[in-house]
Amino acid sequence: MKSNHNKQFGKWGEDFAVSFIEKKGYELLARNYRYGRVELDIICRYQNEVIFIEVKTRTNDAMAYPEKAVGKSKQRNIRLAAENFVEENQITLPARFDIIAVVKGEKFEIEHIEDAFYPFDTY
């Protein structure tokens, strides 16, 4: 179970990521959408795509890269939740899965990895 500090730090990373994508012109559709036990951090629209963004926040860039924490099982769960969101909201746009890595070391770093994994392919 996450400590309260970790939850707050993760929320800070998500807030930072939302601010980052909004400055890039993305339209926020939802945050922290839940499907069963799975949570989609950020759902947005950009041009003609719906984008599901997993945010990974770490405190030290010497640690493993945050985006490496999104393994095959996590990807599968994100896809299932995204499929439900698309169906529930009758979205007909193509989907994309991105990762935003936020690292707070000596300085703040943010990396937006577009097409980090593929939508609705074989699991």
N, C-alpha and C positions, 0 to 999 in steps of 0.2 A: 504494500500500500504506500502511496506517495505521501511524503511528509507535507505539512502545510507550506513550508518554505519552498519545496520543489514544485508544488502546485502553483504558487505565486510566481516563481521564476519562469515556469512554463507559460503561464498566462502573459507575463511580460514579453516573452519571446513571440507569442502569437500576436499581441498588440503591435509589437515592432514590425512583424511581418505584414500585418494588415495595412499599417501606415505605408510601408514600402510598396506594396502592390497597388494601393490606391494612387500613390504618386505616379505610378506607371500607367494609370488609366484603367485599371481593373475595377469592375463593379462588384461589390460584395453582395452575395446572395444569402449566405448563412454562415454562422460560426458555431462550432461545437455541436454539429448535428449528430444525433445518436440513433443508431440502429442496433438494437440489442445491446451488446457489450462494446460495440465498436463506436468510436467517435471520429467524425471527420472534422479536422481542425478548422479549415477554411474552405468555403465553396464560393466561387466567383465566376463572373463572365468576363471574357475579353474577346472582342471582335465577335467571331461566330463560333465560339467554343465555351463550354462549361468546364471549369477547371477545379479539380479537387486538389487541395494543397495540404500536405502533411508538414507540420513545422517541428523541427528538432532543434532544441536549444541546449547549449552546453556552456560551461564556465571557463574552459581552458582549451586553447587550440592544440595543446599537446596531447589531449585525449583523442580517442578514435573519432574519425569524422562523423558528425551527427547524422549525415545522410546514410551511413552504413547501418544505422539502427533500423532501417526499413527493409527488413528481410522478406523473403517470399511469403511467409505466413501472414505478416502484417499487410503486404500488398494484396493478398487474396482477400483479407478481411475488409480492407479499404474498398476494393472493387465491389464486393457484395453490398456494402453500405451505399456506395455510389449508385449501383444499379437500383437500389430501393429508392434513393433520393430522386433519381431520374424518372422512375415510374410514378412515384407519389406526386411529383410536380409536373408530370406530363411534358418533360423537356425533350425536345427533338434535336437539339444541337449535338454535334460531336463532342466527346469528352476527352480530357487530357488530365494526366496525373503528374503533378509537380511536387518537388520537395523544396522547402526553404530551410536552410541551415543558418542558425544564428549562433555565433560564438562570442562569448564575452570573456576575452582574455585581457591583455594589456590595452586593447582597443576593441570596439565592437566591430564584428564582421558579419556580413550577411551575404549569402549566396543563394541565388534562385536557380534551381535545376529544373528546366522545363523538360517535359516528356521523360521524367525520371524512370517511369515504368509504363507499360502499355495497358490500355483500357480493355477490359472485357475479353481478354484472350484466354487461352487455356490455363487452367489453374492446376 
